[in-house]
Amino acid sequence: MSVIPDQLVELARQGRLIPFVGAGFSVSLGYPSWGDLLKSLCDATADAVDYDGVMASTNGDLLQAAEYLFLKHDEQIGPLRHHIEECFGRASVNPLTSGPHVELVNLGAGQIYTTNYDNAVEKTYATLGQNFSTVVLPKDVALADRDQTQIVKYHGDLAHERTLVLTESAYYRRLDFESPMDLKFRSDLLGKSVLFMGYSFRDINIRIIWFKLMEMMRDIPERDRHPSYILMLEPDPVLEDLYVAVGLRPVVLAEKGTLTNDEERSRAVGQFLFELSMLAETLPRAEAGVGVVARPFVSASALEALEAQLKRIAGGRTNGPSRTLAFMRAGGALRHDNPLVARVLTGEVPDSLRQKWRTVVTRLLPLLPLNESTVGLVAELAPSTKVTEFVVDALASGHAPSSRDPKQALLDRPDIWPDVWSRKIDGEHAQRVLDAFRQELVYQAYQGADGDIAYLAELATRIANGSLVKGAESNKLAQEASELLAAAARIYSSIESIEPQANAAPDVRELLAQTKARSKAFVPVDLTIGQGAVARRTASNPRSRPNRPL
């Protein structure tokens, strides 16, 4: 993806960007393209020339083709509108699965213009519970609520067939640009910029709109106009020069030939809008304006971006092409100020994306630190080995003595434990737990006392009784765990009474009380583990406490 211009980001941040959406924006939802729609209309129109013949006679001019079909229906728009509505109704549309539509909401624009007849944008806002008003009729222009996002149907809406700008003659009638909708557009554009999406300069739509708009703005000094932009799916030197010549700045999304179908094209647009909304959100807001969502929504584009980063991490590559989405690591875990992670973990997840969200976040979980937020994640995720491993790692990890032990947040959630203990960890993971237990024993015997050993002892007891580990090594690990527990019991007698429950949190209250009492009157203990093996620490050669995050 090309780098998003800084000025475009700043315009979005300030609420000075008006998205202008064309047919290409919704095609991935199953809506027919303009050409496919006219072909279907030709097929359904009695005595009409076939579509290929119409295209040949009109030299591929879609407006003239629509005008021909309009004439074949006795210059009545109703039959054409009815057929278009039927075609749209056959599309299986869930706009929340569309990254572009959800990220359009996240962009927080005060006005969204569209030449599309479908209601995908309105449906997205409604399904996400966002306030909006639709502007179609002249009275809507006068009554539009400026405290809500306005979705302006610039070429009409199927619910009001007289508003439809569909045929060549309808376009000509709009050329004077003196309608209430045109005057509104000119007013809205003052001090703002347009971002055209889902258009090509080959479209008569955008050429008429842009050239007539420039005519309307002639009396405004050029220095007072903000630049406007148009998305290009791939580079085209000719079109780029044409755009620049008329005052439109192209933003190219992908290398030539890399987007081969509607799904890939929609994904590219979604990723662009996702990154734009992220950049605008991470900068300080001038002020919360109309359309700014209080809590961003998780989109398919955000989940795809996170999946891509996880793949890069798995492959040893933590820097992606995006300037904002590269992962930053601290202490083996992802930093909370990573904007992508924050969006996915704290954003509102639409119901239709929740299963996908669970899958992606489960993969992310091993990279996250234990805190109140991630404990909440554990409660939302489906049972899995990764969730169990995360909780085991959290229980086995130490924490800074000056901080509140984050393990308590896990103990305060009794609902998570049946799922946590329903899965087992592999031998390698269990061995790391026992290694941490051994290191903790060395510390507790010779240097100090705290509650970290309580959780390690509980885990070691589960390894010893065979309830936590899967695989052929479970018996060997059970023996090692038993030896470590026997040695630990010489320091803390309550370890012998630990009885892990299959559906409950670790009950280590008695052992925590013992560690607290010992910390106040610490006395070193000469410790041996197993068959005469002396712990790798002596009173005469003390070591600093090992750092043992798993």
C-alpha positions in Angstrom: 0.0 0.0 0.0 1.3 3.5 -0.7 2.0 5.9 2.1 -1.1 7.9 3.1 -0.4 11.6 2.6 0.1 13.5 5.9 -2.4 16.2 4.7 -5.1 13.6 4.1 -4.5 12.2 7.6 -4.8 15.7 9.1 -8.0 16.4 7.2 -9.5 13.2 8.5 -8.4 14.1 12.1 -10.0 17.5 11.9 -13.3 16.2 10.5 -12.7 18.0 7.2 -12.9 15.0 4.9 -16.0 14.1 2.9 -16.0 10.5 1.6 -17.7 10.3 -1.8 -18.6 6.7 -2.5 -19.2 5.1 -5.9 -20.3 1.7 -7.2 -16.9 0.0 -6.7 -17.2 0.5 -3.0 -20.0 -2.0 -2.6 -19.4 -4.5 -5.3 -17.8 -7.0 -3.0 -21.1 -7.3 -1.0 -22.8 -8.9 -4.0 -24.3 -5.9 -5.5 -24.1 -5.9 -9.3 -21.8 -3.5 -11.1 -23.4 -0.9 -13.3 -22.5 -2.9 -16.4 -24.0 -6.1 -14.9 -27.1 -4.3 -13.9 -27.7 -2.9 -17.4 -27.1 -6.4 -18.9 -29.7 -7.8 -16.5 -32.1 -5.0 -17.5 -31.6 -5.7 -21.2 -32.3 -9.4 -20.6 -35.5 -8.6 -18.8 -36.8 -6.0 -21.2 -39.1 -7.2 -23.9 -38.2 -6.5 -27.5 -34.9 -4.9 -26.4 -31.6 -5.5 -28.3 -29.3 -7.8 -26.4 -26.7 -6.2 -24.2 -23.7 -6.8 -26.5 -25.6 -5.2 -29.3 -26.6 -2.2 -27.2 -22.9 -1.7 -26.1 -21.8 -1.9 -29.7 -24.3 0.6 -30.9 -23.6 3.1 -28.0 -19.8 2.6 -28.2 -19.9 1.3 -24.7 -21.6 4.4 -23.3 -23.5 3.1 -20.2 -25.6 6.3 -19.9 -26.8 5.9 -23.5 -27.6 2.2 -22.8 -29.6 3.2 -19.8 -31.4 5.9 -21.9 -32.3 3.2 -24.5 -33.8 1.0 -21.8 -35.7 4.0 -20.4 -37.2 4.6 -23.9 -38.1 0.9 -24.2 -40.2 1.3 -21.0 -42.2 4.2 -22.4 -40.0 6.7 -20.6 -41.1 5.4 -17.2 -38.4 5.0 -14.6 -40.6 2.7 -12.4 -40.0 -0.6 -14.3 -36.2 0.1 -14.2 -36.3 1.0 -10.6 -38.3 -2.2 -9.8 -35.8 -4.4 -11.6 -32.8 -2.7 -9.9 -34.4 -3.3 -6.5 -34.9 -6.9 -7.3 -31.3 -7.3 -8.3 -30.1 -5.6 -5.1 -32.5 -7.8 -3.1 -30.9 -11.0 -4.4 -27.6 -9.9 -3.0 -26.8 -11.6 0.3 -25.6 -8.5 2.1 -24.0 -8.2 5.5 -22.1 -4.9 5.4 -20.4 -5.6 8.7 -18.3 -8.3 7.0 -17.1 -5.5 4.7 -13.9 -3.8 6.0 -14.5 -0.7 3.9 -18.0 -0.1 5.3 -17.1 -0.5 8.9 -14.0 1.6 8.6 -16.1 4.2 6.9 -18.0 4.5 10.1 -14.7 4.6 12.1 -13.5 7.5 10.0 -16.1 9.6 11.7 -17.1 11.9 8.8 -19.9 14.4 9.3 -21.2 13.9 5.7 -20.9 10.9 3.4 -21.9 11.4 -0.3 -22.7 8.5 -2.6 -24.0 8.0 -6.1 -25.0 4.4 -5.3 -28.7 3.4 -5.1 -28.1 0.7 -2.6 -28.5 1.2 1.2 -25.3 -0.5 2.3 -23.8 2.5 4.0 -27.1 3.3 5.8 -27.4 -0.4 6.8 -23.9 -0.4 8.3 -24.7 2.7 10.4 -28.0 1.3 11.6 -26.6 -2.2 12.4 -23.8 -0.6 14.4 -26.2 1.5 16.3 -24.9 4.8 15.0 -27.1 7.8 14.5 -27.4 9.1 11.0 -29.8 10.9 8.7 -30.4 10.2 5.0 -30.6 13.1 2.6 -32.5 12.3 -0.6 -35.3 14.8 -1.1 -35.2 18.7 -1.1 -36.9 18.8 2.2 -34.1 16.5 3.6 -31.6 19.1 2.7 -33.4 21.7 4.8 -34.2 19.4 7.7 -30.9 17.4 7.9 -29.7 17.0 11.4 -26.2 18.5 11.7 -25.6 16.6 14.9 -25.6 13.3 13.1 -23.7 11.9 10.2 -25.5 12.8 7.0 -25.6 10.1 4.3 -26.3 12.1 1.1 -27.8 10.0 -1.8 -26.5 12.3 -4.5 -28.1 10.4 -7.4 -31.2 9.4 -5.6 -32.6 6.5 -3.7 -34.7 3.5 -4.9 -37.4 4.4 -2.3 -38.0 7.7 -4.2 -37.9 6.9 -7.9 -38.3 10.5 -9.0 -34.9 11.2 -7.4 -33.0 8.6 -9.4 -30.3 9.9 -11.8 -30.1 6.9 -14.0 -30.3 7.8 -17.7 -28.5 10.1 -20.0 -31.3 12.6 -20.0 -31.4 12.6 -16.2 -27.7 13.4 -16.2 -28.2 16.3 -18.6 -30.9 17.7 -16.4 -28.4 17.7 -13.5 -25.7 19.6 -15.5 -26.9 23.0 -14.3 -26.0 22.0 -10.8 -28.6 24.3 -9.3 -30.6 21.6 -7.5 -30.9 21.7 -3.6 -28.5 18.7 -3.5 -25.9 20.5 -5.5 -26.1 23.6 -3.4 -25.8 21.5 -0.3 -22.6 19.9 -1.7 -21.1 23.2 -2.5 -21.9 24.4 1.1 -20.6 21.3 2.7 -17.3 21.4 0.7 -16.4 24.9 2.0 -13.3 24.3 4.2 -13.3 20.6 3.5 -11.9 18.1 1.0 -13.4 15.2 -0.9 -12.1 11.6 -0.9 -13.5 9.7 -4.0 -13.7 6.0 -3.5 -15.1 3.3 -5.8 -14.7 5.5 -8.9 -12.5 5.6 -12.0 -12.0 8.7 -14.0 -13.6 6.8 -16.9 -16.9 7.1 -15.0 -19.1 9.9 -16.3 -20.3 10.3 -12.7 -17.1 11.6 -11.3 -16.1 13.6 -14.3 -19.4 15.6 -14.3 -19.4 15.9 -10.5 -15.8 17.1 -10.3 -15.8 19.5 -13.3 -19.1 21.1 -12.3 -17.9 21.4 -8.7 -14.8 23.2 -9.8 -17.1 25.6 -11.8 -19.1 26.2 -8.6 -16.0 26.9 -6.6 -14.4 29.3 -9.1 -15.2 32.3 -6.9 -13.3 30.8 -4.0 -9.5 31.6 -4.0 -7.5 28.5 -4.7 -5.4 29.1 -1.6 -8.6 28.7 0.4 -9.4 25.3 -1.1 -8.1 22.1 0.5 -6.8 19.4 -1.8 -9.2 16.5 -2.8 -8.2 12.9 -3.3 -9.2 9.9 -5.4 -8.3 6.2 -4.6 -6.7 4.3 -7.4 -6.5 0.5 -7.1 -3.3 0.3 -9.1 -0.9 2.8 -10.8 -1.9 4.2 -14.2 0.4 7.1 -15.4 -2.2 8.4 -17.8 -5.0 8.6 -15.4 -2.7 9.9 -12.6 -1.7 12.8 -14.9 -5.4 13.5 -15.7 -6.3 13.6 -12.1 -3.5 15.9 -11.1 -4.3 18.2 -14.1 -7.9 18.8 -12.7 -6.8 19.2 -9.1 -7.3 15.6 -7.8 -4.5 13.9 -5.9 -4.4 10.2 -6.6 -3.6 7.7 -3.8 -2.5 4.3 -5.3 -3.4 1.3 -3.2 -1.4 -1.6 -4.8 1.1 -2.6 -7.4 -0.1 -3.2 -10.9 -1.8 -6.5 -11.5 -1.8 -7.6 -7.8 -5.6 -7.1 -7.3 -7.3 -9.6 -9.5 -10.9 -9.9 -8.1 -13.5 -7.9 -6.3 -12.6 -9.5 -2.9 -9.0 -8.4 -3.2 -10.0 -4.9 -4.4 -12.4 -4.5 -1.5 -9.7 -5.7 0.9 -7.3 -3.1 -0.4 -9.8 -0.3 0.1 -10.7 -1.6 3.6 -7.0 -1.7 4.6 -6.5 1.9 3.3 -9.5 3.2 5.3 -8.4 1.2 8.4 -5.0 2.7 8.4 -6.4 6.2 7.7 -8.8 6.0 10.6 -6.0 4.6 12.8 -3.6 7.4 11.9 -6.3 10.0 12.5 -7.3 8.4 15.8 -3.7 8.1 17.2 -3.1 11.9 16.6 -4.6 14.2 19.2 -8.1 15.1 18.1 -8.8 18.8 17.6 -12.2 18.2 19.2 -14.8 15.5 19.0 -16.9 16.4 16.1 -20.1 15.1 14.4 -19.7 11.5 13.4 -16.7 10.7 15.6 -17.3 7.3 17.2 -16.7 7.1 20.9 -15.4 3.6 20.7 -14.1 2.4 17.3 -15.5 -0.8 15.8 -13.4 -3.8 15.0 -13.6 -4.5 11.3 -12.6 -7.3 9.0 -9.7 -5.1 7.9 -8.4 -4.7 11.4 -8.4 -8.5 11.9 -6.7 -9.1 8.6 -4.0 -6.5 9.5 -3.4 -8.3 12.8 -3.3 -11.7 11.2 -0.7 -10.4 8.7 1.4 -9.0 11.6 1.2 -12.3 13.5 2.4 -14.2 10.4 5.4 -11.8 10.2 6.2 -12.4 13.9 6.0 -16.1 13.3 8.4 -15.7 10.4 10.8 -13.5 12.4 9.8 -10.3 10.5 8.2 -7.8 12.9 8.2 -4.8 10.5 5.5 -4.7 7.8 5.0 -2.2 5.0 2.7 0.0 7.1 4.2 2.9 9.1 1.7 2.5 11.9 1.1 -1.2 12.3 4.6 -2.5 13.0 4.7 -4.4 16.3 6.7 -2.9 19.1 7.9 -5.4 21.7 8.8 -4.8 25.4 9.8 -7.6 27.7 8.7 -10.3 25.3 5.1 -9.0 25.1 3.3 -6.5 22.9 3.2 -3.0 24.1 -0.3 -1.7 25.0 0.3 1.5 23.1 0.5 -0.4 19.8 -2.5 1.1 18.0 -3.4 -2.0 16.0 -3.5 -4.2 19.2 -5.5 -1.5 21.1 -8.1 -1.3 18.3 -8.6 -5.1 18.2 -8.6 -5.6 22.0 -10.6 -2.5 23.0 -12.8 -1.8 20.0 -16.4 -2.9 19.8 -16.8 -6.2 18.0 -19.9 -6.7 15.8 -21.6 -10.0 16.4 -21.0 -11.2 12.9 -17.2 -10.8 13.4 -17.0 -12.2 16.9 -16.0 -15.8 15.9 -13.3 -14.4 13.6 -12.2 -12.1 16.4 -11.9 -14.9 18.9 -9.7 -16.9 16.4 -7.3 -14.0 15.8 -7.1 -12.9 19.4 -6.4 -16.5 20.5 -3.4 -16.5 18.3 -2.4 -13.1 19.7 -2.8 -14.1 23.3 0.6 -15.7 23.9 2.3 -12.3 23.0 0.2 -10.3 25.5 1.1 -9.5 29.2 -1.2 -10.4 32.0 -3.3 -7.5 33.2 -6.9 -6.7 33.9 -7.7 -6.3 30.1 -6.2 -9.7 29.1 -7.9 -11.4 31.9 -11.1 -10.1 30.5 -10.1 -11.6 27.1 -9.7 -15.0 28.6 -13.3 -14.9 29.7 -14.4 -14.1 26.1 -12.4 -16.7 24.2 -13.4 -20.2 23.5 -11.6 -23.0 25.3 -8.3 -23.8 23.6 -4.8 -25.0 24.4 -3.5 -21.4 23.8 -5.8 -20.0 26.4 -4.7 -22.6 28.9 -1.1 -22.0 28.1 -1.6 -18.2 28.6 -3.2 -18.7 32.0 -0.4 -21.2 33.0 2.2 -18.8 31.9 0.5 -16.0 33.8 0.4 -18.0 37.0 4.0 -19.1 36.7 5.4 -15.7 36.0 6.8 -13.4 38.7 5.8 -9.8 39.2 7.5 -6.7 40.5 7.3 -6.6 44.4 6.0 -3.0 44.3 3.1 -3.8 42.0 -0.2 -5.5 42.6 0.0 -9.2 41.8 -2.0 -9.5 38.5 -2.7 -13.1 39.2 -5.4 -11.9 41.6 -7.4 -10.7 38.6 -7.5 -14.3 37.4 -8.6 -15.7 40.7 -11.4 -13.1 40.8 -13.0 -14.7 37.7 -14.4 -18.1 38.8 -16.2 -18.5 35.4 -13.0 -19.0 33.4 -11.5 -22.0 35.2 -13.7 -24.9 33.9 -12.6 -23.9 30.4 -9.0 -23.3 31.4 -8.5 -26.7 33.0 -10.4 -28.5 30.2 -7.3 -28.4 28.0 -3.8 -29.8 28.7 -0.4 -28.3 27.9 2.4 -30.2 26.1 5.6 -31.6 27.7 7.8 -28.7 26.6 5.5 -26.2 28.1 5.2 -28.2 31.4 9.0 -28.5 31.6 9.3 -24.7 31.5 6.9 -24.5 34.4 9.0 -26.9 36.4 12.2 -25.1 35.5 10.6 -21.9 36.8 9.5 -23.8 39.9 13.0 -25.0 40.5 14.5 -21.5 40.1 11.9 -20.1 42.5 12.7 -22.7 45.1 16.4 -21.6 44.9 15.3 -18.0 45.6 12.9 -19.0 48.4 15.4 -21.2 50.1 18.3 -18.8 50.2 17.2 -15.2 49.5 13.7 -14.3 50.2 10.0 -15.2 50.4 7.0 -14.1 48.5 3.8 -15.5 47.0 5.1 -16.4 43.5 5.9 -19.9 44.7 2.3 -20.6 45.7 1.0 -20.6 42.1 4.0 -22.6 40.8 3.4 -25.2 43.5 -0.3 -25.5 42.4 0.7 -26.0 38.8 3.4 -28.5 39.8 0.8 -30.4 41.7 -1.4 -30.6 38.6 1.6 -31.9 36.6 2.4 -34.4 39.3 -1.2 -35.8 39.3 -1.3 -36.0 35.5 -4.2 -33.6 35.0 -2.3 -30.8 33.2 0.1 -32.4 30.8 -0.5 -34.4 27.6 1.8 -36.7 25.8 4.3 -39.4 26.5 6.5 -37.3 28.8 3.8 -36.8 31.3 5.0 -39.6 33.6 8.6 -38.3 33.7 7.4 -34.8 34.3 5.1 -36.0 37.1 8.1 -37.6 38.8 10.1 -34.4 38.6 7.2 -32.3 39.8 6.8 -34.7 42.8 10.5 -34.3 43.8 10.3 -30.5 43.5 7.1 -30.4 45.6 8.7 -32.6 48.3 11.6 -30.2 48.5 9.3 -27.2 48.6 7.3 -28.8 51.4 10.4 -28.5 53.6 10.0 -24.8 53.4 6.2 -24.5 53.3 4.3 -27.4 54.9 1.0 -26.3 53.4 2.2 -27.5 50.0 1.4 -31.0 51.0 -2.3 -30.1 51.4 -2.8 -28.5 47.9 -5.7 -30.3 46.2 -6.3 -28.8 42.7 -9.9 -28.7 41.6 -10.8 -29.5 37.9 -13.3 -26.6 37.7 -12.0 -24.0 40.1 -9.3 -21.4 40.5 -6.1 -22.3 42.4 -6.7 -22.2 46.2 -3.4 -21.0 47.5 -4.6 -18.9 50.4 -2.9 -21.0 53.1 0.4 -21.1 51.3 0.3 -17.3 50.6 -0.2 -16.7 54.3 2.9 -18.9 55.0 5.0 -17.0 52.5 3.9 -13.7 54.0 4.9 -14.8 57.5 8.2 -16.2 56.4 9.1 -12.9 54.5 8.9 -11.1 57.9 11.2 -13.6 59.6 13.3 -15.0 56.8 15.7 -17.9 57.6 17.6 -19.6 54.7 17.1 -23.3 54.2 19.7 -25.7 52.9 17.8 -27.4 50.1 18.3 -30.6 48.2 16.0 -31.7 45.4 15.5 -35.2 44.1 18.1 -37.9 44.7 20.7 -35.8 46.5 20.8 -33.1 43.8 21.7 -29.9 45.6 20.0 -26.8 44.3 22.3 -24.6 42.2 22.7 -22.1 45.0 24.5 -22.0 48.3 24.4 -19.6 51.2 28.0 -18.8 50.5 27.4 -18.1 46.8 24.0 -16.4 46.6 22.7 -15.4 43.2 20.3 -12.7 42.4 16.8 -13.8 41.9 16.4 -15.3 38.4 14.2 -13.6 35.8 11.8 -16.3 34.8 9.0 -15.2 32.5 7.9 -18.2 30.5 
